[in-house]
Amino acid sequence: MTPSPTECAIVELRQYTLHPGQRDTLIELFERAFVETQEAAGMRVLGQFRDLDDGQRFVWLRGFDNMESRRASLEAFYGGPVWQAHREAANATMLDSDNVLLLRPAWPGAAIPLQAGTRAAPGARTTPPGLLDASIFPLREPAGGDLLTLCREVLAPVLRRGGARRLGWYVTEPGANPFPRLPVREGEQVLVGLALFDDPAAVEAFARGGTWARDAQPALARWLAGPTESHRLVPTPRSALHA
Protein backbone atom coordinates (compact mmCIF):
# COMPACT_ATOMS: atom_id res chain seq x y z
CA MET A 1 0.00 0.00 0.00
CA THR A 2 1.41 3.38 -1.00
CA PRO A 3 2.03 5.65 2.02
CA SER A 4 0.17 8.91 2.25
CA PRO A 5 2.26 12.10 2.49
CA THR A 6 1.76 12.31 6.24
CA GLU A 7 2.97 8.73 6.68
CA CYS A 8 6.37 9.18 5.02
CA ALA A 9 8.58 8.71 8.07
CA ILE A 10 11.59 8.16 5.78
CA VAL A 11 12.44 10.43 2.83
CA GLU A 12 15.23 10.25 0.29
CA LEU A 13 16.54 13.44 -1.31
CA ARG A 14 18.12 12.13 -4.51
CA GLN A 15 20.38 14.27 -6.72
CA TYR A 16 21.51 12.77 -10.02
CA THR A 17 24.28 14.25 -12.17
CA LEU A 18 23.50 13.45 -15.80
CA HIS A 19 25.39 13.40 -19.05
CA PRO A 20 25.06 16.69 -20.96
CA GLY A 21 21.76 16.95 -22.79
CA GLN A 22 20.22 13.91 -21.09
CA ARG A 23 17.99 15.47 -18.43
CA ASP A 24 14.87 15.69 -20.56
CA THR A 25 15.47 12.12 -21.74
CA LEU A 26 15.54 10.83 -18.16
CA ILE A 27 12.53 12.91 -17.11
CA GLU A 28 10.43 11.57 -19.99
CA LEU A 29 11.37 7.98 -19.12
CA PHE A 30 10.93 8.51 -15.39
CA GLU A 31 7.49 10.09 -15.68
CA ARG A 32 6.30 7.47 -18.17
CA ALA A 33 7.64 4.34 -16.50
CA PHE A 34 8.76 4.95 -12.90
CA VAL A 35 6.04 6.90 -11.06
CA GLU A 36 3.02 4.63 -10.69
CA THR A 37 5.20 1.52 -10.76
CA GLN A 38 7.27 2.63 -7.75
CA GLU A 39 4.13 3.55 -5.85
CA ALA A 40 2.66 0.13 -6.63
CA ALA A 41 5.71 -1.33 -4.85
CA GLY A 42 4.82 0.57 -1.66
CA MET A 43 6.76 3.84 -1.80
CA ARG A 44 5.68 7.37 -2.67
CA VAL A 45 7.19 9.53 -5.39
CA LEU A 46 6.90 12.94 -3.72
CA GLY A 47 8.30 15.21 -6.41
CA GLN A 48 10.68 15.51 -9.37
CA PHE A 49 12.62 18.63 -10.32
CA ARG A 50 15.03 20.30 -12.70
CA ASP A 51 17.79 22.25 -10.96
CA LEU A 52 17.48 25.77 -12.34
CA ASP A 53 21.21 26.42 -11.85
CA ASP A 54 22.61 23.13 -13.17
CA GLY A 55 21.40 21.72 -16.49
CA GLN A 56 22.89 18.31 -15.68
CA ARG A 57 21.10 17.85 -12.33
CA PHE A 58 17.84 15.96 -11.78
CA VAL A 59 16.49 15.97 -8.21
CA TRP A 60 13.67 13.94 -6.75
CA LEU A 61 12.10 13.00 -3.42
CA ARG A 62 10.87 9.54 -2.47
CA GLY A 63 9.06 8.56 0.74
CA PHE A 64 8.48 5.40 2.79
CA ASP A 65 6.51 4.32 5.86
CA ASN A 66 9.63 3.15 7.70
CA MET A 67 13.05 1.61 7.13
CA GLU A 68 11.75 -1.94 6.80
CA SER A 69 9.14 -0.94 4.23
CA ARG A 70 11.89 0.94 2.39
CA ARG A 71 13.94 -2.23 2.12
CA ALA A 72 10.97 -4.30 0.97
CA SER A 73 9.74 -1.71 -1.53
CA LEU A 74 13.17 -1.19 -3.06
CA GLU A 75 13.73 -4.93 -3.35
CA ALA A 76 10.36 -5.31 -5.08
CA PHE A 77 10.90 -2.48 -7.53
CA TYR A 78 14.56 -2.94 -8.42
CA GLY A 79 14.11 -6.70 -8.63
CA GLY A 80 10.97 -6.37 -10.71
CA PRO A 81 10.21 -6.31 -14.43
CA VAL A 82 9.80 -2.55 -14.92
CA TRP A 83 13.28 -1.65 -13.71
CA GLN A 84 14.77 -4.61 -15.54
CA ALA A 85 13.16 -3.39 -18.76
CA HIS A 86 14.28 0.23 -18.45
CA ARG A 87 17.41 0.26 -16.29
CA GLU A 88 19.89 0.37 -19.16
CA ALA A 89 18.16 3.38 -20.71
CA ALA A 90 17.94 5.14 -17.34
CA ASN A 91 21.53 4.41 -16.33
CA ALA A 92 22.80 5.57 -19.72
CA THR A 93 21.69 9.13 -18.87
CA MET A 94 23.59 9.26 -15.56
CA LEU A 95 27.11 10.19 -14.56
CA ASP A 96 26.38 9.77 -10.83
CA SER A 97 23.33 8.63 -8.87
CA ASP A 98 24.87 8.18 -5.41
CA ASN A 99 24.27 11.71 -4.04
CA VAL A 100 21.41 10.63 -1.78
CA LEU A 101 20.43 11.87 1.68
CA LEU A 102 18.39 9.51 3.84
CA LEU A 103 16.18 11.72 6.00
CA ARG A 104 13.29 11.79 8.43
CA PRO A 105 10.93 14.67 9.32
CA ALA A 106 12.62 16.86 11.92
CA TRP A 107 9.59 16.61 14.24
CA PRO A 108 6.02 15.28 13.94
CA GLY A 109 4.28 17.37 11.31
CA ALA A 110 7.50 18.81 9.84
CA ALA A 111 7.15 17.09 6.44
CA ILE A 112 6.24 19.34 3.54
CA PRO A 113 2.50 19.01 2.84
CA LEU A 114 1.33 17.50 -0.44
CA GLN A 115 -2.14 18.07 -1.81
CA ALA A 116 -4.02 14.99 -3.00
CA GLY A 117 -4.70 14.69 -6.70
CA THR A 118 -2.17 17.28 -7.83
CA ARG A 119 -0.02 15.01 -10.03
CA ALA A 120 -0.71 15.39 -13.73
CA ALA A 121 -1.75 12.38 -15.77
CA PRO A 122 0.77 10.32 -17.76
CA GLY A 123 1.81 12.11 -20.91
CA ALA A 124 1.63 15.62 -19.40
CA ARG A 125 4.08 18.09 -20.91
CA THR A 126 3.21 21.37 -19.17
CA THR A 127 5.50 22.49 -16.35
CA PRO A 128 3.42 23.19 -13.23
CA PRO A 129 3.93 26.38 -11.23
CA GLY A 130 6.26 26.85 -8.31
CA LEU A 131 9.89 26.80 -7.30
CA LEU A 132 11.21 24.63 -4.48
CA ASP A 133 14.16 26.05 -2.59
CA ALA A 134 16.05 23.09 -1.12
CA SER A 135 18.73 24.04 1.41
CA ILE A 136 21.08 21.47 2.94
CA PHE A 137 22.71 22.68 6.15
CA PRO A 138 25.73 20.56 7.26
CA LEU A 139 25.70 20.19 11.03
CA ARG A 140 28.43 19.78 13.63
CA GLU A 141 26.30 17.18 15.44
CA PRO A 142 22.84 15.58 15.13
CA ALA A 143 20.05 18.13 15.17
CA GLY A 144 18.84 18.70 18.73
CA GLY A 145 15.99 20.47 20.42
CA ASP A 146 17.46 23.97 20.37
CA LEU A 147 18.10 23.86 16.62
CA LEU A 148 14.63 22.50 15.87
CA THR A 149 13.08 25.21 18.04
CA LEU A 150 15.02 27.73 15.97
CA CYS A 151 13.55 26.18 12.82
CA ARG A 152 10.00 26.50 14.13
CA GLU A 153 10.25 29.89 15.82
CA VAL A 154 12.74 31.82 13.65
CA LEU A 155 13.55 30.21 10.32
CA ALA A 156 10.03 29.15 9.33
CA PRO A 157 8.47 32.57 10.08
CA VAL A 158 11.21 34.30 8.06
CA LEU A 159 10.45 32.06 5.09
CA ARG A 160 6.68 32.46 5.37
CA ARG A 161 6.93 36.23 5.58
CA GLY A 162 9.18 36.06 2.54
CA GLY A 163 6.55 34.31 0.45
CA ALA A 164 7.07 30.57 1.05
CA ARG A 165 3.72 28.77 0.65
CA ARG A 166 4.71 25.43 2.13
CA LEU A 167 7.66 24.31 4.25
CA GLY A 168 9.29 21.05 5.21
CA TRP A 169 12.13 20.31 7.64
CA TYR A 170 14.14 17.08 7.67
CA VAL A 171 17.18 15.71 9.49
CA THR A 172 19.53 12.80 8.91
CA GLU A 173 17.96 9.39 9.50
CA PRO A 174 20.34 7.67 11.95
CA GLY A 175 19.50 4.10 10.96
CA ALA A 176 21.79 2.07 8.71
CA ASN A 177 20.86 1.83 5.04
CA PRO A 178 19.04 -1.53 4.74
CA PHE A 179 19.40 -1.62 0.94
CA PRO A 180 23.13 -1.14 0.23
CA ARG A 181 22.58 -1.73 -3.48
CA LEU A 182 21.49 1.94 -3.48
CA PRO A 183 24.20 3.88 -1.59
CA VAL A 184 23.41 6.94 0.52
CA ARG A 185 25.65 9.65 1.96
CA GLU A 186 27.01 8.45 5.29
CA GLY A 187 29.08 9.92 8.10
CA GLU A 188 27.44 13.35 8.03
CA GLN A 189 24.62 15.13 9.82
CA VAL A 190 22.37 17.56 7.99
CA LEU A 191 19.30 19.71 8.37
CA VAL A 192 17.30 20.05 5.15
CA GLY A 193 14.81 22.84 4.61
CA LEU A 194 12.31 22.76 1.74
CA ALA A 195 10.45 25.98 0.92
CA LEU A 196 7.91 26.11 -1.91
CA PHE A 197 7.48 29.52 -3.53
CA ASP A 198 5.10 30.64 -6.28
CA ASP A 199 7.83 31.12 -8.89
CA PRO A 200 11.50 32.04 -9.37
CA ALA A 201 10.67 35.75 -9.11
CA ALA A 202 9.29 35.20 -5.60
CA VAL A 203 12.54 33.54 -4.52
CA GLU A 204 14.59 36.35 -6.04
CA ALA A 205 12.47 38.94 -4.24
CA PHE A 206 12.96 37.08 -0.96
CA ALA A 207 16.73 37.01 -1.46
CA ARG A 208 16.85 40.71 -2.34
CA GLY A 209 14.89 41.56 0.79
CA GLY A 210 17.80 40.36 2.93
CA THR A 211 15.72 38.97 5.79
CA TRP A 212 17.34 35.52 5.63
CA ALA A 213 20.85 36.97 5.75
CA ARG A 214 19.87 39.32 8.57
CA ASP A 215 17.52 37.29 10.77
CA ALA A 216 18.17 33.61 10.02
CA GLN A 217 21.71 32.99 8.84
CA PRO A 218 23.48 34.44 11.93
CA ALA A 219 21.23 32.44 14.25
CA LEU A 220 22.15 29.22 12.42
CA ALA A 221 25.88 29.79 12.36
CA ARG A 222 26.85 28.04 15.60
CA TRP A 223 25.35 24.74 14.44
CA LEU A 224 26.88 24.66 10.96
CA ALA A 225 29.88 22.56 9.98
CA GLY A 226 30.30 24.20 6.57
CA PRO A 227 28.60 26.25 3.87
CA THR A 228 24.95 25.71 3.01
CA GLU A 229 24.16 23.83 -0.21
CA SER A 230 21.16 25.46 -1.89
CA HIS A 231 19.20 24.44 -4.99
CA ARG A 232 16.46 26.23 -6.91
CA LEU A 233 14.24 23.42 -8.18
CA VAL A 234 11.53 23.67 -10.84
CA PRO A 235 8.90 20.89 -10.83
CA THR A 236 8.69 18.55 -13.80
CA PRO A 237 5.32 18.04 -15.56
CA ARG A 238 4.24 15.13 -13.33
CA SER A 239 5.70 16.27 -10.01
CA ALA A 240 3.18 15.90 -7.19
CA LEU A 241 4.92 18.70 -5.32
CA HIS A 242 4.35 22.09 -6.95
CA ALA A 243 2.67 25.42 -6.19
Residue pairs with C-beta under 8 A, 6 or more apart in sequence:
1 42
2 39
2 40
2 42
2 43
2 44
3 42
3 43
3 44
3 63
3 64
3 65
3 69
4 44
5 44
5 46
5 63
5 111
5 113
5 114
6 111
7 65
8 44
8 46
8 63
8 64
8 65
8 105
8 111
9 64
9 65
9 66
9 104
9 105
10 63
10 64
10 65
10 66
10 67
10 70
10 102
10 103
10 104
10 173
11 46
11 61
11 62
11 63
11 64
11 103
11 104
11 105
11 111
11 170
12 61
12 62
12 63
12 100
12 101
12 102
12 103
12 184
13 59
13 61
13 100
13 101
13 103
13 134
13 136
13 170
13 192
14 59
14 60
14 61
14 62
14 97
14 99
14 100
15 51
15 57
15 58
15 59
15 99
15 100
15 231
16 26
16 57
16 58
16 59
16 94
16 96
16 97
16 99
17 56
17 57
17 94
17 95
17 96
17 97
17 99
18 26
18 56
18 57
18 58
18 93
18 94
18 95
19 56
19 92
19 93
19 94
19 95
20 55
20 56
22 56
22 92
22 93
22 94
23 50
23 55
23 56
23 57
23 58
23 93
25 93
26 58
26 90
26 93
26 94
27 48
27 50
27 58
27 236
27 237
29 86
29 89
29 90
29 93
30 48
30 58
30 60
30 90
30 236
31 48
31 122
31 124
31 236
31 237
31 238
32 122
32 123
33 82
33 85
33 86
34 45
34 82
34 86
34 90
35 45
35 119
35 122
35 238
36 122
37 77
37 80
37 82
38 45
38 62
38 73
38 77
39 45
41 73
41 74
41 76
41 77
41 80
42 64
42 65
42 69
42 72
42 73
42 76
43 62
43 63
43 64
43 69
43 70
43 73
43 74
43 77
44 62
44 63
44 64
45 60
45 61
45 62
45 240
46 60
46 61
46 62
46 63
46 114
46 240
46 241
47 60
47 61
47 114
47 132
47 235
47 239
47 240
47 241
47 242
48 58
48 59
48 60
48 235
48 236
48 238
48 239
49 58
49 59
49 60
49 132
49 233
49 234
49 235
49 236
49 239
50 57
50 58
50 59
50 233
50 234
50 236
51 57
51 58
51 59
51 231
51 232
51 233
52 131
52 200
52 232
52 233
52 234
53 231
53 232
54 231
56 95
57 231
59 134
59 231
59 233
61 241
64 70
64 73
67 173
67 175
67 178
68 178
70 178
70 179
71 178
71 179
74 179
74 181
74 182
75 179
77 83
78 181
78 182
91 97
98 183
98 184
98 185
99 185
100 182
100 183
100 184
100 185
101 136
101 172
101 184
101 185
101 190
101 192
102 172
102 173
102 175
102 177
102 184
102 185
103 170
103 171
103 172
103 173
103 190
103 192
104 170
104 171
104 172
104 173
105 111
105 168
105 169
105 170
106 143
106 148
106 151
106 169
106 170
106 171
106 191
107 148
107 152
107 169
110 151
110 168
110 169
110 170
111 168
111 170
112 166
112 167
112 168
112 194
112 196
112 241
113 166
113 168
114 240
114 241
118 240
118 242
119 238
119 239
119 240
120 126
120 128
120 237
120 238
122 238
124 237
124 238
125 237
126 237
127 234
127 235
127 236
127 237
128 235
128 237
128 239
128 242
128 243
129 198
129 199
129 235
129 242
129 243
130 165
130 196
130 197
130 198
130 199
130 234
130 235
130 241
130 242
130 243
131 196
131 197
131 198
131 199
131 200
131 202
131 203
131 232
131 233
131 234
131 243
132 194
132 195
132 196
132 197
132 232
132 233
132 234
132 235
132 241
133 164
133 193
133 194
133 195
133 196
133 197
133 203
133 230
133 231
133 232
133 233
134 192
134 193
134 194
134 230
134 231
134 233
135 192
135 193
135 195
135 228
135 229
135 230
135 231
136 190
136 191
136 192
136 228
136 229
136 230
137 190
137 191
137 192
137 193
137 220
137 223
137 224
137 228
138 188
138 189
138 190
138 224
138 225
138 226
138 227
138 228
138 229
139 147
139 172
139 189
139 190
139 191
139 223
139 224
139 225
140 189
140 223
140 224
140 225
141 189
141 223
142 171
142 172
142 174
142 189
143 171
143 172
143 189
143 191
143 223
147 191
147 223
148 169
150 219
150 220
151 169
151 191
151 193
154 215
154 216
154 219
155 193
155 216
155 219
155 220
156 167
156 169
158 211
158 212
158 215
158 216
159 167
159 193
159 195
159 206
159 212
160 167
161 211
162 205
162 206
162 209
162 211
162 212
163 197
163 198
163 202
163 203
163 205
163 206
164 195
164 196
164 197
164 206
165 196
165 197
165 198
165 243
166 194
166 195
166 196
167 193
167 194
167 195
167 196
168 192
168 193
168 194
169 191
169 192
169 193
169 194
170 191
170 192
170 194
171 189
171 190
171 191
171 192
172 188
172 189
172 190
177 183
177 184
177 186
189 225
191 223
196 241
196 242
196 243
197 203
197 206
197 243
198 243
199 243
200 232
200 234
203 232
206 212
235 241
235 242
